[in-house]
């Protein structure tokens, strides 16, 4: 029996032959992500792949009577779990979170190293032909607190640990996590993490429970020398409270890749604060390595789906991650 799988046109050519070799029973059908053109055999499809953009997958899943599996190439699924997707009976949703730990972990480390060793100032001095030695920091021995210990949080912890940083992490369950020195949980755990950390990195999923997780009270618990990094979702942070904390020197700085509104409006005062670094939701870097890992996760899950075996990255639709 053929397994008809609808895949975006943008990756169809890359996946078609690989899928045919690894899963002979699979037959991939291309669809355009942003145009509602007819898709051959869509009513017979049992799986849908969502890549990076476009909302066409929603109707393909909702209207496909035989669709049992939706796979997304993204790590977060807050934007994937739409009402149409949640309403689909018996649907399995899988994500690609494990593909992102390397790229985002390196991006976080780059920000930390650039700040600690004052690279922007050194580059500015070069442009001004200024010879002036600057006192720098070491990351070695500093404490990084990571909120969210999924694949991305673990990727960050591994890279920070390699530099001799102490790693503490917050997660829903109290079980230890390999590569993390201390695992905390609950409101008391969050409070302890914030108080101990020189760097606080947000890597959690955005759900109803975690929205505005970091507000004025949480920022006040951080060291005045501490810095906040958010590479998860803008909604995890109360942006007005963060703005006040940065302007008042309650924390030393913020390194922000994600925002409540994206693109960040030109009128936002965050753009011009000297203790803020901004990136345009770019921490994954969309590297070649990331793309290959995304493809491999999909193909491995396609193999498991064809055999009726458990797949990787299964999302708890009720919890939202």
N, C-alpha and C positions, 0 to 999 in steps of 0.2 A: 504494500500500500504506500502510495506517495504521500510525503509530508509537505503540503504546500505552505510555503513561508513567504510572507510579503515583506520585502526589504526596500528601503529608500533607494531611489535611482542613483544617489550620490555615492553609494558604496556597492551597488549591485555588481559592477564589473570586477571589483576586488574580491568579492565573496563568492561569486557564482561557481568558479572552477574549484575553489578550495572546498566549498560545501559539497560539491558533486563527488570529490575524491574521498572526503572523510565520512560523508553520510549519503551513500548512494540512493537511499530512499527519499532524500530531501529534494524538493524542486523549488527553486527561488523564483519569485515573480517581482519585478520592479514596480514601484509606485512613485509618483511625484509627490514630494512632501508638502508643497504649498499650492497645489492645483488639484481640484476635484475631478480629474479625468477618470474615465472608466478603467478599472483594473481587471484584467482577465482572470477568471476563476476565483475572484475575491470571495465569493460565497462559499467556496470549498476550502478556503485557507484555514489552517489550524494554529498558525503562529504569525505574529507580527513583530518586526524589528523597528524600534524607534531609534534614530540616530541623534544628531545634535539639535536640529531645528525642525520647524514645521509642526503643525497640529493635525495633519491628515490621519495620523495613526489612530486618533480617538474614534473617528467614524468607522474606520476599518475594523477596529476591535468591537465597537458597539454594534455594528450592523452585520458582523460576520457570525453567523449562527454556530459555526464550528470552531471559532477561535478560542483556544484554551490557554495560550501562553503569550505574554507580551514581554519582550526584552528591551531594555533601554541602555544605550551606550553611556548614559550619564551616571554620576555617583548619587546625587540627590534625586529624590523622587517626589518632592512636595509639589512640583509643577506637572508631574506625570500623572499623579493620582487624582485626576479630575472626577467630577460626579459621574460622567459616563463610564469611566474605567472602574470606579468603585462599585457601580451598579451591575457590572457584568458577572453573572453567577459562575462560580467555580473557576474564575480566571487566576492563573499564576502569573505574578509579575516578578521579574528578576532584574537586578541592576548591575552596573559595572564598577562598583566602588573599588574593588581590588586593583583596578587598572591605574588608579590615580595616586596611589601612595608615593611613588617615586617622584613624579613630576611636581606635585604639590609640596612634598617634603623638601625637595631641593629648593623650591621657590621660597618657602618659609625660611630655610636656612640662609639663603642668599640675602633676604631682608635683614635677618639678625646679624649676619656678618658685616653687611654694609653699614648698619647702624653702629655696631660695636667698634668697628675700625674706621668710622667716619669717612667712608669713601666719597660721599657726595661733596664733603668739604674739601677733601684732597683734590678732587676733580675741578672744583671751583677755583682752588688755588692755582692749579695748572693753567686754567684758562686766563687767570690774572697774572701769570708769571710770578707767583708769590712763593718764596721758599720759607716755610714755617712749619716746624715739627708740631704734631698734635698728640696730646695724650689720648690713648685709646683704652678700650676695655678688652677683657677676654671673656669668651663664652664659657670656657672651662670652669667648672665649679658653680656656675649659676644654675638656678632652678627654673625649669620651664613647666608650666601647668597646662595640660592639654584637655580641653573640654570636649569630650567625644572620642572614644577609643575604638572606632571602627577601623577599616583598612587605611583610611587617610590619616587618622590620628596615630595609628601604629607606625605608619611610614614616617611621620614627623618625629615621633619618639625615637625611632631607630637612628635617624640621622643626628638628632640632638645628642643622643647617648654616645654616638661615635666621637663626638667632640668633647666628651667628658662632662656634659651637663647632667644634672640630676633631673630625672623625669618623674612627674606625678601626673595622674590622669583621673578624670571624672567619667564615670559610666553608670548606666542604670543598675547593673548587677555588680556585686562586690568582688567577684572572682578576680584573681591576679591576671595580668596580661603580660606575656613575654616581652621583655625589653623595656618595661615600665617599672621604675623603682618602687612606686607606691600607688595603689589604686584606691580611689575614694568614691563615695556614692552619696546621693541625697543632698538636701539643703546644707547640712553641716559639712559635708564633703566639699561642696562648692565654696563655702565660706573659708574653709581651711586652705583649699587650693589657691584662692585669690590672695590670701594673706601671706602665703609662703613664696609666691612666684615672682621671679624677676621678669619673666615673659609669660603672658597668658595667651594661648592660641586657641581659637574657637574652631572646632572641626566637627561639630554636632549636626544632626539633622534638624531641619525646621519642622516642628509639629505644633499642635495647639499647646502642648505643655512647655515647649522651649521658646516660644515667641517672647521677645523682650526678656530673655533670661538674664541678660546683663543690663541692669538699669543703674540708677543713681546710687542705690544702697550697695550694690555689688562693686561698682567702681570705687566707692569710698573705702571698701575693704582692701583694695590693692595698695601696694607700696607706692609712695609718691615717685619713686624711681622706676617703677614698673612700666612696661609697655604692653599694649594689647594688639594682637594680630587676629584679623577675621578673614578666613578663606572659605567660610561655610555658606551662610546666607545672611543678608543684611538684616532680616527680621529678627535675628537672635539678639540684636543689640538695640537698645533704646537710643536712637541717634540724637535726639535733643539732649538727653542726659549725658551722652558721650561728648557732645560739643561743649557743654558746660564744664565737664571734668577736664577737658583739654585746655580750655581757655583759662580755667582757674588754677591749673597746675596740680590738680588732684592726682593725675597720673602723668608720666613723663611723655608719652606719645602713643600714637595709634597708627597701625599699618593695615590699610583696608583695601581688600580686593572685591568686596561685595557690599551692596547698599540696598536699602528698602526700595528706592526707586533707581532703576538702571535704564539708560545711562544716568549717572549722577548729574543733576541739573547744573548748568554753569553758574547759577546763582547760589549754590550751596556754599556756605562759609568754610566747609571742610577743605575746599580746594586751596585756600590761601593760608591755612594755619601752618606755622613753621614746624610744628611737632607732629604733622600728619604726612604720611606717604600714601599715595593713591595708585591703584592699578585697576584697569577696566575689566574686572572679572576674568583675569588672565593668568591666575596661578597655575592652572594645568599646563599652560604654555602650548597646548595642542601640538605636542612634539610627535615626531615619527614613532618613537617608542611607545607613546601613549596610544596612538592609533592602532599599532600592531597588537598591543595588549587588549584593547577594546574588541578587536576582531577575534582574537583568540578566545576570549571569554564567551562571546556569542557562539563561536563554532563548537567549543567544548560543551556548552549547554545544549546546542542543537543535537550533538551526539547523545547526550543524556536523555533529552526529550524523546528522541527516536527509540531509545531502548527502554523508556519508561522508568528511568532511574532519577534519583534526586538531583536537582540542578544547583549550581552555585549562585549565591547572591539573591536568594529568595526574599522578597519583601513582605513584611508583616503589614498588610494593607490597613488594618485597624490602627496600628501604632504609627504608621507613616514612614517607616524606614526598614 
